[in-house]
Amino acid sequence: PENPDPMMTMRGAGVDMRGFYRIGPLDLPGRRRGDPVIGRTAFGVLAAGACITLGFMVYAGSPDEPGWWLGFLPFGAWGVLPFAGVAWSVRIRRDGPGATLLLVGAVLLTSASTFLLYQAFVAEPDAQSGIVFVFLPVWQILAMLPFVLGAQSLRSRAARMADDGDPRTRP
């Protein structure tokens, strides 16, 4: 039997206007989930970028020396910090237009970082190339700020539209 409450009417794929999952007679509070492929793809791209960065650190360093690994640990953490920050943002916004924007940012971050590291250590090696590992994370964080803030803005906009009762949007 149909539920006579107009707020409980079905909208889209089993979700009512209040954002509850509708599973048979049960209403489970929660967000509507979109396609998780975008979030998973972004995580994969970011993991690849972090691994490439760490790989270039090992390539440029002297891992056969015992003391080298003590210096590698803090610089390795510093090198993957931008990737981890964007991954955290993707975790919050796994679906919707914000996740798509973060995926675009992740692809740009990984490809630009790979290109710059390749140029600094393989194509045109220099005695000063190691300084790239100090400044590249700062540039990466600054470059990703518009993507992260834009994704948050898109999420806030979608939440405001959903509060207005527009069933085409999802927070």
N, C-alpha and C positions, 0 to 999 in steps of 0.2 A: 504494500500500500504506500501511496505517496505521502510525504510529510506535508501537513497543511501549512506549516510555518514558511512564509515566503523567503525568509533569510536562509533557509536550508535547501533552497532549490539548487540543482546541480548546475555548475558552470564549468565548461571545458572538460578536462580529463579528470573527473571525479573530485573537484574541489569547489566548495561553495564560495560565496562572496566574502565571507569572513576569513578565508584562508585555511579552513579546516579540510583535512583529508576526509573523504566520504567513502567508507568501506562498509558496504551493507548497512546494518543498523548502527554502526559505530561512527563517531566523529572524533578524529584524532587531531589535536591542535598541532600546527606546524606550518612551514612555508611550502609553497608550491615549488616543486623541483622541475627544472627543465632538463635538457639533454646534458648529461654529465661528461660527454666527450670533450667539450671545450675545456673544462677544468682539468681533465686528465691529460689532454694534449699540452696544456700550459705547464703542468707539473713535469711532463716528460722533457719539454724544451728547456725548462729551467734546470732540471737535473743534468741534462747534457751540457748546458753552459757552465754549471758549477764544476762538473768533471773535466771539461776542457780547460777551465782556468787552473784547477789543481794540477792537471797534466802538464801545462806549460810551466808551472812553478817547479815541478819535479824536473822537467827537461832543462830549465835554465839554472837549476841549483846543483848542489853536490850531495846527492842523497847517500853516497858511499861514506861520507864523513859522519862520525857519530853525533857530533854537536849540531849538525845541520838540522836535524829533525826538531830540536828544541826551538829553533827560530822559525821553522816551517809551520808549526802549530798555530801561533798567533797570526802570522801572515796568511795562512790558509783560511783561517776563520774570517779574517778581514776581507779576503778575496771572494768568498762565497756569500758574504753578508748581503749584497744587493739581490742575489738570486733567492736567498732565504726570505728576504723582506717581501719580494714580489710573490713568492710562493705562499706566504702567509696571507697576503691580500687575495690571492686566488682562492685560498681555502675559505675565506669569508664569503666571496662572491663566486660560487661555483657555476652559476648559470645566469642567463640574462645578458643584456648588452654590456654590463660591466665586466663580465668574464671574457667576453669577446674582445673588448678593449685591452684587457690585461694580457690576453693571448697575443695580440698584435705587439704589445710592448715587450712581452717575453721573447718573441721571435726577433724583434729588433735588438734587444739587449744581448741575446746570445750571438746573433750574427755579427753585430758590431764589435763585441768583445773578442770573438774569435778572430776577426779580421785584424784588429789592433794588436792582439798578442802575436799573431802570425807575422805581421809586419815588424814588430819590435824584436822578435827572437829568431825568426827563420829567414825572412826575406832580406831584412837590413839589420843584422845584429850590430850592436854597439856596446861599448863598455858601460854606457849609462842606461841601457835598456831595463835593468832591474828596477829602476825608479817607477816604471809603469805599474808595478804591483802595489805601490804606495798610493798613487793618484787615481788609477783606473776605478776603484770602487767609489770614490767620491764622484767622479764623472757619471758613473752608472746610476748612483742614487739620484743625482740631480736630473739625469735624463728620464728616470722612471717616475719621478714625482708627478708630472702631468698625467701620466697613464693611471696611476693609483688614485689621484684626486679626481680625475675624470670618471673612473669607475665608481667611486663613492658618490659623486654627483648624480650619475645615472641611477644608482640604486635609490638615493634619496628622492629623486624625481618620480621614479616608479612607485615608491611607497606613498608619496603624496597623491598620485593619481589613483592608486588603489583605495586610499582613504576617501576619495571623492566618489567611489563606487563605480569606477570604470572597470568593467570585467576583462578588458583586453590587456590589462597590465598585471604584472606580478612584482612584488617587492624582492 
